Amino acid sequence: MANIIDKLFGGSSKSMTSVEDFPEIDLSKYEEVLEEEPAVTYIRIAEISNSNQLSTLKQEIYNGNILIVDISNIKGDDFLRDRVLKELKEVVLDVHGDIAGVKGNMVIVTPTGIKIDRSKLIGGRY
């Protein structure tokens, strides 16, 4: 019985796997930016920690870009968080875009012509 288990699972003769046994994956080749091909719309990642940064975020939306904003730095300040979200919502209403929260600390803000589907896609189905 022990011999069968050893054959199936390697038993005590199984050697320890080390970090060197796994090849390192170089993701840099997937992160290349094609400078020659400018885009009409960019997805920008932003982080906000004070109200002075609002004008830059709003300008990105007016320029037609999509923002993924990390609001974790202001989550504890109810007044600042509410102000930031209110001003972003006003811009969205102005340009007929959209705004939605994602996982509590992230907000997606879209410009004209782009709406956020709030249903979850799981395994190719809604």
N, CA, C and O atoms as a GROMACS GRO file, in nm:
protein
  504
    1MET      N    1   0.082  -0.119   0.000
    1MET     CA    2   0.000   0.000   0.000
    1MET      C    3   0.087   0.126   0.000
    1MET      O    4   0.061   0.220  -0.075
    2ALA      N    5   0.189   0.126   0.084
    2ALA     CA    6   0.278   0.241   0.091
    2ALA      C    7   0.350   0.262  -0.042
    2ALA      O    8   0.374   0.376  -0.081
    3ASN      N    9   0.383   0.153  -0.111
    3ASN     CA   10   0.450   0.161  -0.240
    3ASN      C   11   0.362   0.230  -0.344
    3ASN      O   12   0.412   0.309  -0.425
    4ILE      N   13   0.232   0.203  -0.344
    4ILE     CA   14   0.138   0.266  -0.437
    4ILE      C   15   0.128   0.416  -0.409
    4ILE      O   16   0.130   0.498  -0.501
    5ILE      N   17   0.118   0.451  -0.282
    5ILE     CA   18   0.111   0.592  -0.243
    5ILE      C   19   0.239   0.664  -0.282
    5ILE      O   20   0.235   0.778  -0.329
    6ASP      N   21   0.354   0.598  -0.262
    6ASP     CA   22   0.481   0.658  -0.301
    6ASP      C   23   0.487   0.683  -0.451
    6ASP      O   24   0.538   0.787  -0.494
    7LYS      N   25   0.435   0.589  -0.531
    7LYS     CA   26   0.435   0.607  -0.676
    7LYS      C   27   0.342   0.719  -0.719
    7LYS      O   28   0.374   0.795  -0.810
    8LEU      N   29   0.225   0.729  -0.653
    8LEU     CA   30   0.128   0.832  -0.690
    8LEU      C   31   0.171   0.972  -0.647
    8LEU      O   32   0.160   1.068  -0.724
    9PHE      N   33   0.221   0.982  -0.526
    9PHE     CA   34   0.251   1.114  -0.470
    9PHE      C   35   0.399   1.142  -0.452
    9PHE      O   36   0.436   1.248  -0.402
   10GLY      N   37   0.482   1.051  -0.490
   10GLY     CA   38   0.626   1.075  -0.481
   10GLY      C   39   0.685   1.031  -0.350
   10GLY      O   40   0.807   1.021  -0.338
   11GLY      N   41   0.604   1.005  -0.251
   11GLY     CA   42   0.651   0.954  -0.122
   11GLY      C   43   0.761   1.036  -0.060
   11GLY      O   44   0.771   1.157  -0.083
   12SER      N   45   0.844   0.970   0.016
   12SER     CA   46   0.952   1.038   0.088
   12SER      C   47   1.068   1.071  -0.003
   12SER      O   48   1.155   1.150   0.034
   13SER      N   49   1.073   1.011  -0.122
   13SER     CA   50   1.183   1.040  -0.213
   13SER      C   51   1.164   1.170  -0.289
   13SER      O   52   1.249   1.211  -0.368
   14LYS      N   53   1.050   1.235  -0.266
   14LYS     CA   54   1.019   1.363  -0.332
   14LYS      C   55   1.116   1.470  -0.285
   14LYS      O   56   1.132   1.490  -0.164
   15SER      N   57   1.178   1.538  -0.378
   15SER     CA   58   1.273   1.644  -0.341
   15SER      C   59   1.198   1.775  -0.319
   15SER      O   60   1.089   1.795  -0.372
   16MET      N   61   1.257   1.861  -0.243
   16MET     CA   62   1.199   1.993  -0.215
   16MET      C   63   1.211   2.080  -0.341
   16MET      O   64   1.314   2.078  -0.408
   17THR      N   65   1.107   2.155  -0.371
   17THR     CA   66   1.109   2.246  -0.484
   17THR      C   67   1.165   2.379  -0.437
   17THR      O   68   1.126   2.429  -0.332
   18SER      N   69   1.255   2.435  -0.513
   18SER     CA   70   1.314   2.562  -0.476
   18SER      C   71   1.271   2.670  -0.574
   18SER      O   72   1.215   2.640  -0.679
   19VAL      N   73   1.298   2.794  -0.540
   19VAL     CA   74   1.263   2.908  -0.624
   19VAL      C   75   1.331   2.896  -0.760
   19VAL      O   76   1.274   2.938  -0.861
   20GLU      N   77   1.451   2.841  -0.764
   20GLU     CA   78   1.525   2.827  -0.889
   20GLU      C   79   1.455   2.733  -0.987
   20GLU      O   80   1.483   2.738  -1.107
   21ASP      N   81   1.366   2.646  -0.938
   21ASP     CA   82   1.296   2.551  -1.025
   21ASP      C   83   1.190   2.618  -1.111
   21ASP      O   84   1.144   2.560  -1.210
   22PHE      N   85   1.150   2.739  -1.076
   22PHE     CA   86   1.047   2.810  -1.149
   22PHE      C   87   1.108   2.923  -1.229
   22PHE      O   88   1.183   3.005  -1.175
   23PRO      N   89   1.078   2.930  -1.359
   23PRO     CA   90   1.134   3.038  -1.440
   23PRO      C   91   1.067   3.171  -1.406
   23PRO      O   92   0.948   3.175  -1.375
   24GLU      N   93   1.144   3.277  -1.411
   24GLU     CA   94   1.088   3.410  -1.386
   24GLU      C   95   1.019   3.459  -1.514
   24GLU      O   96   1.074   3.446  -1.623
   25ILE      N   97   0.902   3.515  -1.499
   25ILE     CA   98   0.827   3.564  -1.614
   25ILE      C   99   0.856   3.711  -1.631
   25ILE      O  100   0.836   3.791  -1.539
   26ASP      N  101   0.905   3.748  -1.748
   26ASP     CA  102   0.936   3.887  -1.778
   26ASP      C  103   0.812   3.952  -1.840
   26ASP      O  104   0.781   3.928  -1.957
   27LEU      N  105   0.741   4.034  -1.761
   27LEU     CA  106   0.620   4.100  -1.809
   27LEU      C  107   0.648   4.230  -1.883
   27LEU      O  108   0.556   4.290  -1.938
   28SER      N  109   0.771   4.274  -1.886
   28SER     CA  110   0.803   4.402  -1.949
   28SER      C  111   0.768   4.403  -2.098
   28SER      O  112   0.732   4.508  -2.151
   29LYS      N  113   0.778   4.290  -2.164
   29LYS     CA  114   0.746   4.288  -2.307
   29LYS      C  115   0.597   4.310  -2.332
   29LYS      O  116   0.558   4.347  -2.442
   30TYR      N  117   0.514   4.288  -2.230
   30TYR     CA  118   0.370   4.313  -2.244
   30TYR      C  119   0.333   4.456  -2.207
   30TYR      O  120   0.220   4.499  -2.231
   31GLU      N  121   0.426   4.528  -2.150
   31GLU     CA  122   0.401   4.664  -2.105
   31GLU      C  123   0.457   4.769  -2.201
   31GLU      O  124   0.462   4.887  -2.168
   32GLU      N  125   0.499   4.726  -2.318
   32GLU     CA  126   0.553   4.819  -2.416
   32GLU      C  127   0.450   4.924  -2.454
   32GLU      O  128   0.331   4.895  -2.468
   33VAL      N  129   0.496   5.045  -2.469
   33VAL     CA  130   0.411   5.154  -2.514
   33VAL      C  131   0.448   5.187  -2.657
   33VAL      O  132   0.565   5.211  -2.688
   34LEU      N  133   0.351   5.187  -2.744
   34LEU     CA  134   0.377   5.218  -2.884
   34LEU      C  135   0.362   5.368  -2.904
   34LEU      O  136   0.251   5.417  -2.928
   35GLU      N  137   0.472   5.440  -2.895
   35GLU     CA  138   0.472   5.585  -2.905
   35GLU      C  139   0.422   5.633  -3.040
   35GLU      O  140   0.364   5.741  -3.049
   36GLU      N  141   0.444   5.555  -3.146
   36GLU     CA  142   0.407   5.598  -3.280
   36GLU      C  143   0.256   5.596  -3.302
   36GLU      O  144   0.207   5.656  -3.398
   37GLU      N  145   0.182   5.529  -3.215
   37GLU     CA  146   0.039   5.513  -3.234
   37GLU      C  147  -0.038   5.581  -3.121
   37GLU      O  148  -0.077   5.515  -3.024
   38PRO      N  149  -0.062   5.711  -3.131
   38PRO     CA  150  -0.136   5.779  -3.026
   38PRO      C  151  -0.282   5.732  -3.025
   38PRO      O  152  -0.335   5.690  -3.128
   39ALA      N  153  -0.344   5.740  -2.911
   39ALA     CA  154  -0.482   5.694  -2.896
   39ALA      C  155  -0.574   5.814  -2.877
   39ALA      O  156  -0.530   5.922  -2.835
   40VAL      N  157  -0.699   5.794  -2.907
   40VAL     CA  158  -0.799   5.898  -2.884
   40VAL      C  159  -0.834   5.902  -2.736
   40VAL      O  160  -0.852   6.010  -2.679
   41THR      N  161  -0.842   5.785  -2.674
   41THR     CA  162  -0.878   5.774  -2.532
   41THR      C  163  -0.771   5.694  -2.459
   41THR      O  164  -0.727   5.589  -2.507
   42TYR      N  165  -0.731   5.744  -2.344
   42TYR     CA  166  -0.636   5.673  -2.260
   42TYR      C  167  -0.706   5.633  -2.131
   42TYR      O  168  -0.799   5.700  -2.086
   43ILE      N  169  -0.662   5.523  -2.072
   43ILE     CA  170  -0.705   5.485  -1.938
   43ILE      C  171  -0.594   5.530  -1.845
   43ILE      O  172  -0.481   5.482  -1.854
   44ARG      N  173  -0.628   5.622  -1.757
   44ARG     CA  174  -0.529   5.678  -1.664
   44ARG      C  175  -0.555   5.625  -1.523
   44ARG      O  176  -0.669   5.618  -1.478
   45ILE      N  177  -0.448   5.589  -1.455
   45ILE     CA  178  -0.455   5.545  -1.316
   45ILE      C  179  -0.419   5.666  -1.231
   45ILE      O  180  -0.316   5.730  -1.252
   46ALA      N  181  -0.505   5.697  -1.136
   46ALA     CA  182  -0.483   5.815  -1.052
   46ALA      C  183  -0.497   5.779  -0.906
   46ALA      O  184  -0.564   5.682  -0.869
   47GLU      N  185  -0.434   5.860  -0.823
   47GLU     CA  186  -0.444   5.848  -0.679
   47GLU      C  187  -0.470   5.988  -0.627
   47GLU      O  188  -0.403   6.083  -0.667
   48ILE      N  189  -0.567   6.001  -0.539
   48ILE     CA  190  -0.597   6.134  -0.488
   48ILE      C  191  -0.578   6.138  -0.337
   48ILE      O  192  -0.620   6.047  -0.265
   49SER      N  193  -0.514   6.245  -0.290
   49SER     CA  194  -0.492   6.260  -0.147
   49SER      C  195  -0.531   6.399  -0.096
   49SER      O  196  -0.534   6.422   0.025
   50ASN      N  197  -0.560   6.493  -0.189
   50ASN     CA  198  -0.607   6.624  -0.146
   50ASN      C  199  -0.689   6.689  -0.258
   50ASN      O  200  -0.688   6.643  -0.372
   51SER      N  201  -0.760   6.796  -0.224
   51SER     CA  202  -0.850   6.859  -0.321
   51SER      C  203  -0.776   6.934  -0.432
   51SER      O  204  -0.835   6.962  -0.536
   52ASN      N  205  -0.648   6.965  -0.412
   52ASN     CA  206  -0.570   7.034  -0.516
   52ASN      C  207  -0.554   6.948  -0.641
   52ASN      O  208  -0.529   7.001  -0.750
   53GLN      N  209  -0.567   6.819  -0.628
   53GLN     CA  210  -0.550   6.727  -0.741
   53GLN      C  211  -0.676   6.714  -0.826
   53GLN      O  212  -0.672   6.656  -0.934
   54LEU      N  213  -0.788   6.768  -0.777
   54LEU     CA  214  -0.915   6.755  -0.847
   54LEU      C  215  -0.914   6.816  -0.987
   54LEU      O  216  -0.969   6.758  -1.080
   55SER      N  217  -0.853   6.933  -1.002
   55SER     CA  218  -0.855   6.998  -1.134
   55SER      C  219  -0.787   6.913  -1.240
   55SER      O  220  -0.832   6.910  -1.354
   56THR      N  221  -0.679   6.844  -1.204
   56THR     CA  222  -0.610   6.757  -1.299
   56THR      C  223  -0.700   6.639  -1.338
   56THR      O  224  -0.707   6.602  -1.455
   57LEU      N  225  -0.767   6.580  -1.240
   57LEU     CA  226  -0.856   6.467  -1.268
   57LEU      C  227  -0.972   6.510  -1.356
   57LEU      O  228  -1.008   6.440  -1.451
   58LYS      N  229  -1.030   6.624  -1.326
   58LYS     CA  230  -1.142   6.674  -1.405
   58LYS      C  231  -1.098   6.703  -1.549
   58LYS      O  232  -1.172   6.674  -1.643
   59GLN      N  233  -0.980   6.760  -1.566
   59GLN     CA  234  -0.930   6.790  -1.700
   59GLN      C  235  -0.911   6.663  -1.782
   59GLN      O  236  -0.936   6.662  -1.902
   60GLU      N  237  -0.867   6.556  -1.717
   60GLU     CA  238  -0.851   6.427  -1.787
   60GLU      C  239  -0.985   6.379  -1.843
   60GLU      O  240  -0.991   6.326  -1.954
   61ILE      N  241  -1.091   6.396  -1.767
   61ILE     CA  242  -1.224   6.354  -1.813
   61ILE      C  243  -1.269   6.444  -1.928
   61ILE      O  244  -1.322   6.395  -2.028
   62TYR      N  245  -1.249   6.575  -1.914
   62TYR     CA  246  -1.284   6.667  -2.023
   62TYR      C  247  -1.203   6.637  -2.149
   62TYR      O  248  -1.251   6.661  -2.260
   63ASN      N  249  -1.083   6.585  -2.133
   63ASN     CA  250  -0.999   6.549  -2.248
   63ASN      C  251  -1.040   6.416  -2.310
   63ASN      O  252  -0.984   6.375  -2.412
   64GLY      N  253  -1.138   6.348  -2.250
   64GLY     CA  254  -1.189   6.224  -2.307
   64GLY      C  255  -1.124   6.098  -2.256
   64GLY      O  256  -1.140   5.991  -2.316
   65ASN      N  257  -1.051   6.108  -2.147
   65ASN     CA  258  -0.983   5.990  -2.093
   65ASN      C  259  -1.065   5.923  -1.984
   65ASN      O  260  -1.152   5.984  -1.923
   66ILE      N  261  -1.036   5.796  -1.961
   66ILE     CA  262  -1.100   5.717  -1.856
   66ILE      C  263  -1.006   5.718  -1.736
   66ILE      O  264  -0.885   5.698  -1.751
   67LEU      N  265  -1.061   5.740  -1.617
   67LEU     CA  266  -0.981   5.740  -1.495
   67LEU      C  267  -1.018   5.624  -1.405
   67LEU      O  268  -1.135   5.592  -1.388
   68ILE      N  269  -0.917   5.562  -1.350
   68ILE     CA  270  -0.935   5.467  -1.240
   68ILE      C  271  -0.867   5.534  -1.122
   68ILE      O  272  -0.745   5.542  -1.115
   69VAL      N  273  -0.949   5.582  -1.028
   69VAL     CA  274  -0.899   5.666  -0.919
   69VAL      C  275  -0.897   5.588  -0.788
   69VAL      O  276  -0.998   5.532  -0.746
   70ASP      N  277  -0.781   5.584  -0.726
   70ASP     CA  278  -0.765   5.524  -0.593
   70ASP      C  279  -0.798   5.631  -0.490
   70ASP      O  280  -0.727   5.731  -0.479
   71ILE      N  281  -0.905   5.610  -0.414
   71ILE     CA  282  -0.946   5.708  -0.313
   71ILE      C  283  -0.912   5.663  -0.170
   71ILE      O  284  -0.961   5.720  -0.073
   72SER      N  285  -0.828   5.561  -0.158
   72SER     CA  286  -0.797   5.507  -0.026
   72SER      C  287  -0.731   5.610   0.066
   72SER      O  288  -0.748   5.603   0.188
   73ASN      N  289  -0.657   5.707   0.010
   73ASN     CA  290  -0.591   5.809   0.093
   73ASN      C  291  -0.689   5.908   0.154
   73ASN      O  292  -0.657   5.973   0.254
   74ILE      N  293  -0.808   5.920   0.097
   74ILE     CA  294  -0.906   6.017   0.149
   74ILE      C  295  -1.029   5.947   0.207
   74ILE      O  296  -1.125   6.013   0.248
   75LYS      N  297  -1.027   5.816   0.212
   75LYS     CA  298  -1.144   5.741   0.257
   75LYS      C  299  -1.183   5.775   0.401
   75LYS      O  300  -1.302   5.774   0.434
   76GLY      N  301  -1.088   5.804   0.485
   76GLY     CA  302  -1.115   5.836   0.625
   76GLY      C  303  -1.166   5.978   0.648
   76GLY      O  304  -1.220   6.006   0.754
   77ASP      N  305  -1.149   6.067   0.551
   77ASP     CA  306  -1.194   6.206   0.562
   77ASP      C  307  -1.326   6.220   0.486
   77ASP      O  308  -1.328   6.242   0.365
   78ASP      N  309  -1.436   6.206   0.560
   78ASP     CA  310  -1.569   6.207   0.498
   78ASP      C  311  -1.594   6.333   0.416
   78ASP      O  312  -1.650   6.325   0.307
   79PHE      N  313  -1.555   6.448   0.469
   79PHE     CA  314  -1.579   6.575   0.400
   79PHE      C  315  -1.503   6.579   0.266
   79PHE      O  316  -1.562   6.612   0.162
   80LEU      N  317  -1.376   6.547   0.268
   80LEU     CA  318  -1.294   6.550   0.146
   80LEU      C  319  -1.340   6.444   0.046
   80LEU      O  320  -1.353   6.472  -0.073
   81ARG      N  321  -1.365   6.323   0.095
   81ARG     CA  322  -1.411   6.217   0.006
   81ARG      C  323  -1.541   6.255  -0.063
   81ARG      O  324  -1.555   6.238  -0.184
   82ASP      N  325  -1.638   6.309   0.014
   82ASP     CA  326  -1.766   6.349  -0.044
   82ASP      C  327  -1.749   6.462  -0.145
   82ASP      O  328  -1.815   6.464  -0.248
   83ARG      N  329  -1.659   6.556  -0.115
   83ARG     CA  330  -1.634   6.668  -0.207
   83ARG      C  331  -1.575   6.617  -0.338
   83ARG      O  332  -1.619   6.656  -0.446
   84VAL      N  333  -1.475   6.531  -0.329
   84VAL     CA  334  -1.410   6.476  -0.448
   84VAL      C  335  -1.511   6.400  -0.533
   84VAL      O  336  -1.518   6.422  -0.654
   85LEU      N  337  -1.587   6.312  -0.472
   85LEU     CA  338  -1.685   6.234  -0.547
   85LEU      C  339  -1.795   6.321  -0.607
   85LEU      O  340  -1.841   6.295  -0.718
   86LYS      N  341  -1.836   6.425  -0.534
   86LYS     CA  342  -1.938   6.517  -0.584
   86LYS      C  343  -1.887   6.592  -0.707
   86LYS      O  344  -1.958   6.604  -0.806
   87GLU      N  345  -1.763   6.641  -0.700
   87GLU     CA  346  -1.707   6.715  -0.814
   87GLU      C  347  -1.682   6.625  -0.934
   87GLU      O  348  -1.702   6.668  -1.048
   88LEU      N  349  -1.640   6.502  -0.912
   88LEU     CA  350  -1.623   6.409  -1.022
   88LEU      C  351  -1.758   6.376  -1.086
   88LEU      O  352  -1.768   6.363  -1.208
   89LYS      N  353  -1.860   6.362  -1.002
   89LYS     CA  354  -1.994   6.333  -1.055
   89LYS      C  355  -2.047   6.450  -1.137
   89LYS      O  356  -2.114   6.430  -1.238
   90GLU      N  357  -2.018   6.572  -1.094
   90GLU     CA  358  -2.060   6.690  -1.170
   90GLU      C  359  -1.995   6.693  -1.309
   90GLU      O  360  -2.061   6.726  -1.407
   91VAL      N  361  -1.867   6.657  -1.317
   91VAL     CA  362  -1.799   6.652  -1.446
   91VAL      C  363  -1.863   6.544  -1.533
   91VAL      O  364  -1.887   6.566  -1.652
   92VAL      N  365  -1.891   6.430  -1.475
   92VAL     CA  366  -1.954   6.320  -1.548
   92VAL      C  367  -2.090   6.363  -1.604
   92VAL      O  368  -2.123   6.333  -1.719
   93LEU      N  369  -2.168   6.433  -1.523
   93LEU     CA  370  -2.298   6.482  -1.570
   93LEU      C  371  -2.280   6.583  -1.682
   93LEU      O  372  -2.357   6.585  -1.778
   94ASP      N  373  -2.178   6.667  -1.670
   94ASP     CA  374  -2.150   6.769  -1.770
   94ASP      C  375  -2.114   6.709  -1.907
   94ASP      O  376  -2.156   6.759  -2.011
   95VAL      N  377  -2.034   6.600  -1.905
   95VAL     CA  378  -1.988   6.540  -2.031
   95VAL      C  379  -2.071   6.420  -2.073
   95VAL      O  380  -2.045   6.359  -2.177
   96HIS      N  381  -2.171   6.384  -1.993
   96HIS     CA  382  -2.256   6.267  -2.018
   96HIS      C  383  -2.175   6.138  -2.015
   96HIS      O  384  -2.192   6.050  -2.100
   97GLY      N  385  -2.086   6.128  -1.917
   97GLY     CA  386  -2.005   6.008  -1.897
   97GLY      C  387  -2.067   5.920  -1.791
   97GLY      O  388  -2.190   5.907  -1.784
   98ASP      N  389  -1.983   5.858  -1.708
   98ASP     CA  390  -2.032   5.769  -1.605
   98ASP      C  391  -1.931   5.762  -1.492
   98ASP      O  392  -1.813   5.793  -1.511
   99ILE      N  393  -1.977   5.720  -1.374
   99ILE     CA  394  -1.890   5.703  -1.258
   99ILE      C  395  -1.943   5.586  -1.176
   99ILE      O  396  -2.064   5.572  -1.158
  100ALA      N  397  -1.852   5.502  -1.127
  100ALA     CA  398  -1.892   5.388  -1.044
  100ALA      C  399  -1.778   5.350  -0.951
  100ALA      O  400  -1.661   5.362  -0.984
  101GLY      N  401  -1.816   5.305  -0.832
  101GLY     CA  402  -1.719   5.256  -0.736
  101GLY      C  403  -1.686   5.111  -0.763
  101GLY      O  404  -1.770   5.034  -0.808
  102VAL      N  405  -1.560   5.075  -0.733
  102VAL     CA  406  -1.515   4.938  -0.750
  102VAL      C  407  -1.440   4.896  -0.624
  102VAL      O  408  -1.339   4.957  -0.589
  103LYS      N  409  -1.488   4.796  -0.556
  103LYS     CA  410  -1.422   4.738  -0.438
  103LYS      C  411  -1.390   4.837  -0.327
  103LYS      O  412  -1.291   4.818  -0.256
  104GLY      N  413  -1.467   4.940  -0.310
  104GLY     CA  414  -1.453   5.028  -0.196
  104GLY      C  415  -1.347   5.136  -0.204
  104GLY      O  416  -1.370   5.246  -0.153
  105ASN      N  417  -1.234   5.110  -0.265
  105ASN     CA  418  -1.125   5.209  -0.270
  105ASN      C  419  -1.099   5.264  -0.409
  105ASN      O  420  -1.015   5.352  -0.425
  106MET      N  421  -1.169   5.215  -0.508
  106MET     CA  422  -1.145   5.258  -0.645
  106MET      C  423  -1.273   5.312  -0.706
  106MET      O  424  -1.383   5.265  -0.678
  107VAL      N  425  -1.255   5.414  -0.791
  107VAL     CA  426  -1.367   5.474  -0.862
  107VAL      C  427  -1.327   5.481  -1.010
  107VAL      O  428  -1.216   5.525  -1.042
  108ILE      N  429  -1.416   5.439  -1.098
  108ILE     CA  430  -1.393   5.451  -1.241
  108ILE      C  431  -1.477   5.568  -1.290
  108ILE      O  432  -1.596   5.577  -1.260
  109VAL      N  433  -1.414   5.658  -1.366
  109VAL     CA  434  -1.482   5.776  -1.419
  109VAL      C  435  -1.460   5.774  -1.571
  109VAL      O  436  -1.346   5.765  -1.618
  110THR      N  437  -1.570   5.784  -1.646
  110THR     CA  438  -1.559   5.778  -1.792
  110THR      C  439  -1.610   5.906  -1.856
  110THR      O  440  -1.694   5.976  -1.799
  111PRO      N  441  -1.560   5.937  -1.975
  111PRO     CA  442  -1.602   6.056  -2.048
  111PRO      C  443  -1.724   6.030  -2.135
  111PRO      O  444  -1.790   5.926  -2.123
  112THR      N  445  -1.754   6.124  -2.222
  112THR     CA  446  -1.865   6.116  -2.316
  112THR      C  447  -1.863   5.985  -2.394
  112THR      O  448  -1.758   5.943  -2.443
  113GLY      N  449  -1.979   5.923  -2.405
  113GLY     CA  450  -1.994   5.806  -2.490
  113GLY      C  451  -1.950   5.674  -2.430
  113GLY      O  452  -1.961   5.570  -2.495
  114ILE      N  453  -1.901   5.675  -2.308
  114ILE     CA  454  -1.858   5.550  -2.245
  114ILE      C  455  -1.936   5.532  -2.115
  114ILE      O  456  -1.930   5.616  -2.025
  115LYS      N  457  -2.009   5.422  -2.107
  115LYS     CA  458  -2.088   5.390  -1.988
  115LYS      C  459  -2.028   5.267  -1.921
  115LYS      O  460  -1.961   5.186  -1.986
  116ILE      N  461  -2.051   5.254  -1.793
  116ILE     CA  462  -2.000   5.142  -1.713
  116ILE      C  463  -2.112   5.042  -1.694
  116ILE      O  464  -2.218   5.076  -1.642
  117ASP      N  465  -2.090   4.919  -1.737
  117ASP     CA  466  -2.187   4.812  -1.717
  117ASP      C  467  -2.169   4.761  -1.575
  117ASP      O  468  -2.061   4.712  -1.540
  118ARG      N  469  -2.271   4.770  -1.494
  118ARG     CA  470  -2.260   4.734  -1.354
  118ARG      C  471  -2.288   4.586  -1.326
  118ARG      O  472  -2.282   4.543  -1.211
  119SER      N  473  -2.320   4.510  -1.429
  119SER     CA  474  -2.337   4.367  -1.407
  119SER      C  475  -2.201   4.299  -1.418
  119SER      O  476  -2.113   4.344  -1.491
  120LYS      N  477  -2.186   4.191  -1.344
  120LYS     CA  478  -2.057   4.122  -1.338
  120LYS      C  479  -2.052   4.012  -1.444
  120LYS      O  480  -2.145   3.932  -1.456
  121LEU      N  481  -1.944   4.010  -1.518
  121LEU     CA  482  -1.921   3.908  -1.620
  121LEU      C  483  -1.844   3.793  -1.555
  121LEU      O  484  -1.730   3.811  -1.512
  122ILE      N  485  -1.906   3.676  -1.547
  122ILE     CA  486  -1.844   3.561  -1.484
  122ILE      C  487  -1.841   3.446  -1.582
  122ILE      O  488  -1.946   3.398  -1.624
  123GLY      N  489  -1.724   3.402  -1.618
  123GLY     CA  490  -1.711   3.290  -1.711
  123GLY      C  491  -1.777   3.313  -1.846
  123GLY      O  492  -1.828   3.219  -1.906
  124GLY      N  493  -1.776   3.436  -1.893
  124GLY     CA  494  -1.834   3.467  -2.023
  124GLY      C  495  -1.983   3.494  -2.020
  124GLY      O  496  -2.044   3.517  -2.124
  125ARG      N  497  -2.042   3.491  -1.901
  125ARG     CA  498  -2.186   3.516  -1.889
  125ARG      C  499  -2.213   3.620  -1.782
  125ARG      O  500  -2.135   3.637  -1.688
  126TYR      N  501  -2.324   3.690  -1.797
  126TYR     CA  502  -2.365   3.790  -1.698
  126TYR      C  503  -2.451   3.728  -1.592
  126TYR      O  504  -2.496   3.797  -1.501
   0.00000   0.00000   0.00000
